[in-house]
Amino acid sequence: MKREYPLFIIDRSKSETYPNDYIVCLDREVGFVAQVLHLPNDNLYSQFVDKFYNIENKEIAGVHKPLKKGGLILQVLDFLYYFEVKNETKNRIQVLLKKAFKKYMHAEVERTPFDDLSIENQIKQQQLSVEHAKSNYEGLLRRTNGDKKHADYTIALAEATLESLKTLRDNQKLLNFNLN
């Protein structure tokens, strides 16, 4: 039976009480709540990995990935259901943890702004915004309470902004060409 809801929910609403990102997996058999830990340096990350390998049933405890500096850990805090821990459930949880981690990383890259604000990067970011709005038109309609005119205007405005950025870039190139 096909799901009619997302498999993962990523919560980035950090607060003093909950300073990390969280991922909820809504799998019907082995759903879980996991916390994303960012370890900022290699020493902390290697200490975590050393302790992680001593955990019983580490296959269901989480996954980790080294980064250029430090690493990321997806640590299971709790399960949504009771289940018998056997090889089949361990494998299922491990697959879901890896998918959740991949989903988190993909979402993190999408929301990370470009480091520089060059006109080319602004154009790329605006193109992504336009593509996202068009591909998620149904969601845009829901956010505008079904107002198709408002949703279409939002996309048109994003496209007009993109064209303005392209015109600015072209004018800058022309000005640089004429000055040289």
C-alpha positions in Angstrom: 0.0 0.0 0.0 1.4 3.4 -1.0 2.0 6.0 1.7 0.1 9.3 1.4 2.5 11.1 3.8 6.2 11.8 3.8 8.6 9.1 5.0 10.8 11.7 6.8 10.2 15.0 8.6 13.2 17.2 9.2 12.8 19.6 12.1 15.2 22.6 12.1 13.4 24.7 14.8 16.3 24.9 17.2 15.8 26.3 20.6 17.7 26.4 23.9 15.9 23.3 25.0 16.4 21.5 21.7 19.6 22.9 20.1 19.9 20.2 17.3 18.1 19.3 14.1 15.8 16.3 14.3 14.5 13.7 11.8 11.4 11.7 12.3 11.0 8.6 10.2 7.3 7.6 9.9 7.9 4.0 8.8 4.9 1.9 10.0 7.1 -0.9 11.4 10.3 0.7 12.7 9.7 4.5 12.7 12.0 6.5 14.8 13.1 10.0 16.1 16.7 10.8 15.5 18.9 13.7 16.4 21.5 15.2 14.1 24.8 16.0 15.8 27.4 18.2 14.2 30.8 17.5 15.6 33.0 20.4 14.7 36.5 18.8 14.8 38.1 15.5 13.9 39.1 14.7 17.5 35.5 14.8 18.8 34.3 12.9 15.8 36.9 10.1 16.3 36.0 9.9 20.0 32.4 9.4 19.1 33.2 6.7 16.5 35.3 4.8 19.0 32.5 4.7 21.5 29.9 4.0 18.8 31.5 0.7 17.9 31.1 -0.5 21.4 27.3 -0.1 21.5 25.2 -3.2 21.5 22.9 -3.2 18.4 24.8 -0.3 16.9 22.9 -1.0 13.6 19.8 0.6 15.1 21.6 3.3 17.2 22.5 5.6 14.3 24.8 6.4 11.4 27.8 8.7 11.1 29.7 10.4 8.3 33.0 12.2 8.4 33.3 15.6 6.9 36.3 17.6 5.8 36.4 18.8 9.4 34.6 16.8 12.1 31.6 14.8 11.2 27.8 14.4 11.3 26.0 11.8 13.4 22.4 10.7 13.1 21.6 9.2 16.5 18.3 7.4 17.2 16.7 8.8 20.3 13.5 6.7 20.4 11.3 4.4 18.3 7.7 5.1 17.5 6.7 1.5 17.9 7.7 -1.6 19.8 9.3 -4.3 17.7 11.4 -7.4 18.1 15.1 -6.7 17.4 16.1 -9.3 14.8 18.3 -9.2 11.7 15.3 -8.2 9.4 14.4 -5.1 11.6 18.1 -4.2 12.0 18.5 -4.1 8.3 15.4 -2.1 7.7 16.4 0.4 10.3 19.9 0.7 8.9 18.5 1.3 5.4 16.0 3.9 6.7 18.8 5.7 8.7 20.9 5.9 5.6 18.0 7.3 3.6 17.2 9.8 6.4 20.8 10.9 6.4 20.9 11.3 2.7 17.6 13.3 2.8 19.0 15.5 5.5 22.2 16.1 3.6 20.3 16.9 0.4 18.0 19.3 2.2 21.0 20.9 4.0 22.8 21.5 0.7 19.7 23.0 -0.9 19.1 25.5 2.0 22.8 26.5 2.4 23.3 29.9 0.8 26.1 30.5 -1.6 29.2 31.8 0.1 29.6 34.8 -2.2 26.9 37.1 -3.4 28.2 37.4 -7.0 25.6 38.1 -9.6 26.1 34.6 -11.1 25.3 33.0 -7.7 22.3 35.2 -7.3 21.1 34.1 -10.7 21.6 30.4 -9.8 19.8 30.8 -6.5 16.9 32.6 -8.2 16.7 29.9 -10.9 16.4 27.3 -8.1 13.6 29.3 -6.6 11.7 29.5 -9.8 12.2 25.8 -10.5 11.1 24.9 -7.0 8.0 27.0 -7.2 7.0 25.5 -10.5 7.7 21.9 -9.5 5.8 22.4 -6.2 2.9 24.3 -7.7 0.3 22.3 -5.7 2.1 23.2 -2.4 2.2 26.8 -3.6 -1.5 26.7 -4.2 -2.1 25.3 -0.7 0.0 28.1 0.9 -2.1 30.7 -1.0 -5.3 29.0 0.1 -6.0 27.8 -3.4 -5.7 31.3 -4.9 -4.4 30.3 -8.4 -4.0 34.0 -9.3 -1.8 34.7 -6.3 0.3 31.5 -7.0 0.8 32.5 -10.6 1.8 36.0 -9.6 4.3 34.6 -7.1 6.0 32.6 -9.9 5.8 35.5 -12.4 7.4 37.8 -9.8 10.2 35.2 -9.2 10.7 35.0 -13.0 10.8 38.8 -13.4 13.4 39.0 -10.6 15.5 36.4 -12.4 15.2 38.4 -15.7 16.2 41.6 -13.9 19.3 39.8 -12.4 20.3 38.5 -15.9 19.9 42.0 -17.4 22.0 43.5 -14.6 24.7 40.9 -15.3 24.6 41.6 -19.0 24.8 45.4 -18.4 27.8 44.8 -16.0 29.6 42.8 -18.7 28.8 45.5 -21.3 30.1 48.2 -19.0 33.3 46.3 -18.2 33.8 45.7 -22.0 33.3 49.4 -22.8 35.6 50.5 -20.0 38.4 48.2 -21.1 
